[in-house]
Amino acid sequence: MSPLQTNAKVPGKEPNTDDHMELSPGVTPGCIGKSNQTQVTEFILQGFSEHPELQLPLFGCFFFLYTMALMGNTLIITVITCSCGLHSPMYFFLLNLATMDIICSSTVLPKVLAGLAWEENTISFQGCMTQLFFLVWSASSELLLLTVMAYDRYVAICRPLHYGTLMSLRLCLALAMGVWASCALNSSINIALMAQLSFCGPNVITHFFCEIPPLLLLSCSPTHVNSIMTTLADAFYGGINFLLTLVSYGYIIASILRIHSAEGKQKAFSTCSSHLIVVSIYYSAVFCAYISPASSYSPERSKLAGVLYTAISPTINPLIYTLRNQEFKAALGKLFPFCRH
């Protein structure tokens, strides 16, 4: 029996191979010769169908956000890659963050735009698992990378004389590879566990993309292992990393307060304020979406949080990191002379 099949007895009747079962779109009969079983072949994404009057404005908003996210993060990658003056640990991690933002938004927003443009908004089971893999991969990678960036700012402000030694090229590469690899492993485990579940009827996902909590609610097989894995992942990526980031900024703030001159304090704070803003926005969205049991899942709250971390955060991150950064603006002016003013 495949992972997606499950016994589905018709109430008040014994299984009969001659019966014709009515199935929802995307649910097909399987192994009819043995028992009445159903197999989900596709899911229906609810999206924003409960507000049909907002379809066109939402399409315009999502199209604008996705275009800006692609342009802004691609610009960051291009400028950092082509500017020798930006080949430092801070910009190396910023390049990785921009890459994660592109993956995250490109995993979700094209499908959202297609769903808003056409009435039918379905996604195959394989497509759903693929979307979920890249979403979990990029989202968890961003949380872990934000912790690494907080450590980088801690070393730069609290131990500036040892910065070159502590944040060597080898360490930066190891940290980046560790982030990508560990989060890919986490995502693979989640998808493997999800693929073992049985989905035997309801196939409407109350979200505008495939997400773990609503998928668990649709499963007709036990989801205890999935819930435990999700809780452990939430505790590590959302809890421990958040605490580590707070510890880093605790030391940073204490170090800044010990600086006597106001100009020195302002300069030190400006080097980490952009990162602090990004951390605040991203963690607010993630906590709202994931730090709660699946049984208390709220579609409206989850959709709002999903918009924050798949559309708004990737769009404003380039603005936050570039508009306040004189080095980046100088490098941008050298690379594109028409941008100097």
N, C-alpha and C positions, 0 to 999 in steps of 0.2 A: 504494500500500500504506500502510495507517495505521501510526502509530508503534508500535502494540502488536502488529503481526503479524510472524510470522517463519516461515521454512520449517521444517517438522518432518518429516523423512523417517522412515518406519517401518523399523527395522533389518532388513536382509535382503530388503527389498521395494522395488520401484519405486513411485513415487507412482501411485495409482489413485483416480480420483474415485468409484469404486463402493465402495471400502473404507469401513467404518464404524469410526471411531477412537474408542477409549475415552478420555474426557477427565475430568480431575478436576473437582469442583464449582467453578464460577466460571471454567472454561476452555471457550470455545465455538469451534466451527469457523468459519473465515473464508476467503472466496474459494475455496470448495471446487472451483469450476469450473476454477481455474487450477492449484492445487497443494494438497497437504495442509498447511494452515496452521492455527495455533491462536491464539486471542486471549484474554488474561486479562481477564475482566470484573469479577472481584472477588477479594479476598485473604481468606485465613483467618488471623485473629489467634490465635496460640497462647495468648497470655495466660498464665494460671496453671493450664492444664488438666492439667499433669503432677502437680499436687497437688490432686486433687478433694476431699480431706478438708478443705482449707483454704478452699474456695469461700465458705462462709458467713462465717467470721471475716474473710476478706479483704474481702468486701462491706461488712461493718460498719465495718472500718477505713477503707476508701476513702470510704465515705459520710460518716463523721465528718470525715475530713481535708478533703473537698471542701466540706462545709457550713461548717466553720471557716474555710477559705480564703476562701470567698465572703463570709461575714459580716465577718471581720476586715479584708479589703481594701476592702470596700464602706464599712465604718465609717471607715477612714482617709481615703478619698476624700471622704466626707460631711463629716467634721470639718474637714479642711483647706480644703475649698471654702467652708464656711459660717463659718469663724472668721477674721476679719480679722487677728488676731495671728499667724496661721500662714502668712501670705502672704509667705514669704521663699524664697530659692533652695533651701535645704535641703528644705523641705516641698513645694515645687513638684516637685522631682525625686522625692521620696518618693511623691507622688501618681501620677507617671508609673510608678514601680516597682510600685505597687499595681495599676494598670491592667494592666500587663504580666503580673503574677501571675494576675489573673483570666482573662486571655486564655489563658495557658499551661495553667492547671488546667482551664478549661472546654473547651479543645480536646481534652483527653485523658480526663479522669476520667469524664464521662458515658458514653462508649463503654466504658470499663473496667467501670463498674457494670452496664451492659447485658450485657456479656459474662459477668460473674459471675452475673447473675440468670438468664440463659438459656443453654442448652447450646450453641446455634449462635452463633458469634462471627465474623461475616463483615463485611467493609467493601468497598464498591464501589471500583473504580479511581479514579473521580472523587472519591469521599469520602476515599480514602487521600491523594490529592494535595492536597486541601483541608486535611486535618488536618496534613499535613506542612508546608504553606505557613505556617499560623498557628503551628505549633510552632517552626519555624526562625525565623520573624519575632520571636516573643516571646522565645525563648531568646537569640538574638543581640542583640536590643535590650536585654535585661537585662544582658548582659555589657558592652555599650558604655555603658549608663547607669551601671553601678557604677563605671566608670572616670571618668565625668563627676562622679559624686558624690564620688569620692576627690579629684578636683581641687578641688571646692567646699570640702571639709574642709581641704585644703592651704591654700587662700587664707584661709579663716576663721581658721586657727591660725597660719600663718606670716606672713601679711600682713593682719592684722586692720584696720589703719587704711585700707587700700585696698579692703576687701571690697566696699563699696557700689559702687565704681567698676568693679572688675574683674568682679563678678558682677551686672551690670545686668540689668534685665528683658529688654531686647532680646537680650542674649547668652544668657540662660537659655532664652528661646523658640527662638532659633536652634539651640542645642545639642539641645533636646528634639526639634525638628522634624528636625534632621539625623540623630539617632538613629533615629527612626521611619522616615524616608524611606530612608536608606541600608540599613537592615536589611530593609525591604520589597523593595528592589531585589535584595539578596543572596538573599532567599528566592525571589523570582520567577525569578532565573537558575537556582537549584538545581532548582526545579520544572519549568522549561522543559527543562532537560537530562534530568531524570528521565522526562519525558513522551516523549522521543525514544527511550527504550530499548525493546527488545522483551522481553516476558515470555511465554514459550511453553510453560508446563507447570507446574512447581512453583509453588504460590501460597500456601504457608504461611509467614507472617511469624513468626519466632521471637521475638516481643515482644508487649507488650500494647497497642502503638500503632504507627503507621507511622513508621519511622525510616530514615534514609538507608543505614547499613551493611547491615542485613538485606535491604533492597530491592535493593541492588547485587548481593548474593550470589544473588538470584533471577533476575537478568537473564540472558538467553541471547545478548545482544549485547555488543560491547566497551564497557567502562565506564571507559576511560582518562581521557576528558575529565571525567566526573563525579568521578572520584577526584582529579584535579588541582584541580578547583574546590573540592571538599570540603577538600582539604589546605590550599589558600590561605585559605579561610574560617576553618579551624581555626587557622592560623598567625596570622591577624589578630585574630579575636575571642577566641581562647583564649590565644594567645601574646603578641602585642604589647600587648593591653589588660591582660593580667596583669602584664607588665613595667612598664607605665605606672602601674598601681595600686601596685605595689611601690615605684616611685620616689617617688610622692606620699607614701606612708606612711614612706619613709625620711626625707624632709624633715620630715614631721610629728613623727616620733619624736625626731629630732635637735633640733627646736624645743622639744618638751616637756621634754627633758632639760636644756635651758638655763634653764628656769624654776626659780627658787631655792626658792620656797615649795612645800611639799607639797600645800597646798590648791589652788594654781594648777595644779600638775601633774595633780591629780585632776580638776579641772574641765575642763582641756583634753582629757584623755584620754577623759572621759565623752562628749564631743561627737562622737567618732569611733569609739568602741568598738563601738557597735551595727552600724555599717557594716562594720567589720572582721570581725565575727562572720558577717554575711551573706555577705561576700565569700569567707570561708574555706569556708563550707558549699557555696556555689554552685559555686565553682571546683573543689572536690573532686569534686562530682558530674559536672561537665562534662568534666573531665580523664579521669575514669574511663570515661565513656561514649564520648567522641569522639577523644581524643588517642591514636589507635592506628590502624593500617591496617585496611581492611575485611576483609582476609584473616585477621586475627587476632581477628575479632569473637567475643566470648563472650556468648551469650544471658543467662546467669545474671548476669554482671557488669553488662551493659547494663540488665537489668531493675531491678537494685538501684539503679543510678545514675538510671534513669528515675523510680523512685519518689521519690528524693531531690529532683530538680529540678522534677517536675511535681506532686507532692503535698505532700511535707514542707516544702520551702522556701517555697512560697506560703502555707502554714499558719503557719509560725513567724515569718516576716518581720514581720507586724503585731505579734506579741507582742514580738519583739526591739526594734522601733522605738518601741513605745508604753509598755511596762512600765517602761522606764528613762528615759522622757522626761517631765519635770515640766511642760513647756509644753503638750505634747499632752494630758496628763491634766487640766490646768487648763481647756483649751479643751473637752475632752470633758465636764467637769463643768458648764460654762456652757451647753453645747448640750443636754445631757441631765442635768438636776438629780439624777435618781435614781442617777447614776453618781458623784456627788461623794465618796462614802465607799467 
